[in-house]
Amino acid sequence: MKLLVTGGAGHLGRDVVKAAATAGHSVRLSSRRARPASTPAAHEWVQLDLGDTSAAAAEALRGAVAGVDAIVHAASDHKRSAVVDVEGSRRLFAAAQQARVAHLLFVSIVGVDKNPLKYYQHKLATERDLAASGLPHSILRATQFHWFVDYLLGRAARTPFILLLPAGFHVQPVDTGEVAARLLAALAEGPHGMLRDFGGPDALTLADATLTWQSIRRVKRSIIPLWLPGRTAAAFRAGSNLTPDGDKGKVRWKDWLRNNARTRSWG
Ligand SMILES: NC(=O)c1ccc[n+]([C@@H]2O[C@H](COP(=O)([O-])OP(=O)(O)OC[C@H]3O[C@@H](n4cnc5c(N)ncnc54)[C@H](OP(=O)(O)O)[C@@H]3O)[C@@H](O)[C@H]2O)c1
């Protein structure tokens, strides 16, 4: 099958590209950046900015979707999600429909329907746009990725001596390689609408996840719990980001930390 992976140079996208190539699919990936010299020759690379509304960007979008059987849509920009995730995805869905793409697989987040966080509301709006588009599709909601929790804790630890942590939060970090494997299985199964949630093997208190992180990353700080006000924090405290009954990966937080270098930047 010929596959387009949007955000194919991102954390999840890279693993989807790798898994797709291993499964024998022909891969085209999109990124805003120019093709790096290290890209395997077998992969097609297209430059695409989903937030760009110019005629040239529309042409690039038509070229990106032309001739593909399926799309894994993993591009996202949490800082410009109204423009990139919502409006950019709408343009992608319209182009995919015109090109008669047989399956569009959208990567979403567990709990977007239970949490008023703006980025989550934009992911939910995109899920709904896709469902209403008439495109044959699937939607996979995943819990937070290991790299992302690692990155957030690294940022929190920039404060000297203390680690300010939201009280009552839990995390269920999941491996992007395992999410990619689930996406590849979903491609083989064909369009099925909303799939079962996919999460990491363990729901951990944020405090426990942080203690493990501190011990493996050798970061010494005192943890100070912080009671955050508002509906978003309340949704996290209620466990809206967890999937106790969903499908689960096997890679544990502590093992991922031991086997991966510290995530120092986003993207
Ligand atoms: N991170 C998590 O914990 C988590 C959990 C569940 C679900 N998800 C979802 O999984 C998907 C992938 O997440 P990730 O963690 O792999 O994020 P990521 O590493 O930030 O990858 C997303 C990619 O989107 C691309 N992108 C950003 N703005 C763009 C634009 N204007 N036009 C086109 N491409 C753009 C970027 O690639 P270039 O810089 O190469 O253009 C970026 O690498 C997202 O939809 C996210 O919502 C993430």
The ligand as an SDF file (V2000), in Angstrom:
LIG
                    3D

 48 52  0  0  0  0  0  0  0  0999 V2000
    2.7220   13.6790   22.4910 N   0  0  0  0  0  0  0  0  0  0  0  0
    1.7720   12.9860   23.1200 C   0  0  0  0  0  0  0  0  0  0  0  0
    1.8710   12.6960   24.3260 O   0  0  0  0  0  0  0  0  0  0  0  0
    0.5460   12.5230   22.3620 C   0  0  0  0  0  0  0  0  0  0  0  0
   -0.3680   11.6450   22.9700 C   0  0  0  0  0  0  0  0  0  0  0  0
   -1.4760   11.2010   22.2500 C   0  0  0  0  0  0  0  0  0  0  0  0
   -1.6760   11.6170   20.9440 C   0  0  0  0  0  0  0  0  0  0  0  0
   -0.7790   12.4950   20.3880 N   0  0  0  0  0  0  0  0  0  0  0  0
   -1.0150   12.9220   18.9990 C   0  0  0  0  0  0  0  0  0  0  0  0
   -0.0970   12.2110   18.1810 O   0  0  0  0  0  0  0  0  0  0  0  0
    0.2650   13.0110   17.0560 C   0  0  0  0  0  0  0  0  0  0  0  0
    1.7940   13.0800   16.9480 C   0  0  0  0  0  0  0  0  0  0  0  0
    2.3200   13.5880   18.1540 O   0  0  0  0  0  0  0  0  0  0  0  0
    3.9000   13.6220   18.4560 P   0  0  0  0  0  0  0  0  0  0  0  0
    4.0630   13.4590   19.9180 O   0  0  0  0  0  0  0  0  0  0  0  0
    4.6130   12.7190   17.5170 O   0  0  0  0  0  0  0  0  0  0  0  0
    4.1710   15.1620   18.1120 O   0  0  0  0  0  0  0  0  0  0  0  0
    5.4310   15.8410   17.4070 P   0  0  0  0  0  0  0  0  0  0  0  0
    6.6750   15.0970   17.6800 O   0  0  0  0  0  0  0  0  0  0  0  0
    5.3490   17.2830   17.7950 O   0  0  0  0  0  0  0  0  0  0  0  0
    5.0870   15.6700   15.8550 O   0  0  0  0  0  0  0  0  0  0  0  0
    4.0920   16.4310   15.2080 C   0  0  0  0  0  0  0  0  0  0  0  0
    4.6540   16.9190   13.9000 C   0  0  0  0  0  0  0  0  0  0  0  0
    3.6970   17.7680   13.2720 O   0  0  0  0  0  0  0  0  0  0  0  0
    4.3910   18.5430   12.3300 C   0  0  0  0  0  0  0  0  0  0  0  0
    3.7710   19.8630   12.1960 N   0  0  0  0  0  0  0  0  0  0  0  0
    3.6860   20.8500   13.1110 C   0  0  0  0  0  0  0  0  0  0  0  0
    3.1150   21.9410   12.5750 N   0  0  0  0  0  0  0  0  0  0  0  0
    2.8150   21.6190   11.2940 C   0  0  0  0  0  0  0  0  0  0  0  0
    2.2190   22.3290   10.2160 C   0  0  0  0  0  0  0  0  0  0  0  0
    1.8500   23.6300   10.3210 N   0  0  0  0  0  0  0  0  0  0  0  0
    2.0660   21.6840    9.0440 N   0  0  0  0  0  0  0  0  0  0  0  0
    2.4880   20.4240    8.8690 C   0  0  0  0  0  0  0  0  0  0  0  0
    3.0730   19.6930    9.8390 N   0  0  0  0  0  0  0  0  0  0  0  0
    3.2280   20.2960   11.0450 C   0  0  0  0  0  0  0  0  0  0  0  0
    5.8270   18.7150   12.8560 C   0  0  0  0  0  0  0  0  0  0  0  0
    6.7060   18.2310   11.8670 O   0  0  0  0  0  0  0  0  0  0  0  0
    7.7420   19.1780   11.0420 P   0  0  0  0  0  0  0  0  0  0  0  0
    8.4010   20.0760   12.0680 O   0  0  0  0  0  0  0  0  0  0  0  0
    8.6440   18.1720   10.4440 O   0  0  0  0  0  0  0  0  0  0  0  0
    6.8990   19.9280   10.0720 O   0  0  0  0  0  0  0  0  0  0  0  0
    5.8950   17.7840   14.0650 C   0  0  0  0  0  0  0  0  0  0  0  0
    7.0530   17.0030   14.0780 O   0  0  0  0  0  0  0  0  0  0  0  0
   -0.3980   14.3830   17.2650 C   0  0  0  0  0  0  0  0  0  0  0  0
   -1.5910   14.4230   16.5420 O   0  0  0  0  0  0  0  0  0  0  0  0
   -0.7300   14.4010   18.7570 C   0  0  0  0  0  0  0  0  0  0  0  0
   -1.8840   15.1640   19.0630 O   0  0  0  0  0  0  0  0  0  0  0  0
    0.3330   12.9350   21.0470 C   0  0  0  0  0  0  0  0  0  0  0  0
  1  2  1  0
  2  3  2  0
  2  4  1  0
  4  5  1  0
  4 48  2  0
  5  6  2  0
  6  7  1  0
  7  8  2  0
  8  9  1  0
  8 48  1  0
  9 10  1  0
  9 46  1  0
 10 11  1  0
 11 12  1  0
 11 44  1  0
 12 13  1  0
 13 14  1  0
 14 15  2  0
 14 16  1  0
 14 17  1  0
 17 18  1  0
 18 19  2  0
 18 20  1  0
 18 21  1  0
 21 22  1  0
 22 23  1  0
 23 24  1  0
 23 42  1  0
 24 25  1  0
 25 26  1  0
 25 36  1  0
 26 27  1  0
 26 35  1  0
 27 28  2  0
 28 29  1  0
 29 30  1  0
 29 35  2  0
 30 31  1  0
 30 32  2  0
 32 33  1  0
 33 34  2  0
 34 35  1  0
 36 37  1  0
 36 42  1  0
 37 38  1  0
 38 39  2  0
 38 40  1  0
 38 41  1  0
 42 43  1  0
 44 45  1  0
 44 46  1  0
 46 47  1  0
M  CHG  2   8   1  16  -1
M  END
$$$$
